[in-house]
Amino acid sequence: MTEDGARDEILLVRRLAAGDDPEAWTSFVDGYGPLLQGLARRMLARRTGHASDSDVDEIVAEVFLALLRRDRRY
């Protein structure tokens, strides 16, 4: 990651932590959604032998909901 990329990530995290910022959440989901989908797909495939799109989407949604519910201190 470049220095500018790292700075952009820090700014995004600050916007998320500051409160209700729908654009920040959209950027976060767009940026990290595909990474989480790939990880969920690999983990499900290892564990169950298959990974349906609906199962992967459910896991990713649960991860984002858990992050959204986290205490704003972090």
PyMOL commands that set and color helices and strands:
alter all, ss='L'
color gray80, all
select helices_A, chain A and resi 3-18+22-48+53-69
alter helices_A, ss='H'
color red, helices_A
deselect
rebuild
show_as cartoon
